[in-house]
Amino acid sequence: MDTDLITLTGLRVHGRHGVFDHEREAGQDFIIDVALRTSTTEAAASDDLKHTVDYGALADTLADIVAGEPVNLIETLAGRLADACLALDRVHSAVVTVHKPQAPIAQHFTDVSVTIERSVR
């Protein structure tokens, strides 16, 4: 079976995730990257959206999760996002990166992120 790659990068969503009260109250932007393994052979042959992953709908689903119920850890958030990706028909595996560029760290930094990879069992 072909395993092609569909990616969505730089999805910026305001969420209220973190272990500190001020993170939950004010929230901050999170940036999401996903890479999905799937076969695009049927979609390429038919030129029909129903034979592939609708990345517009995927972006909406991921944004709803990030903007939704807060969690303490971005590892937990990444797991929820991966589960949503794997729930899609045709997706064999997902690599999800959650970036937290405004993490409460006293040192100067550019980004903090967690990347997880999950596959259909």
Summary of the structure (lengths in Angstrom):
residues: 121
radius of gyration: 15.6
end to end distance: 15.8
largest distance: 52.7
contacts: 333
relative contact order: 0.22
helix: 34%
strand: 31%
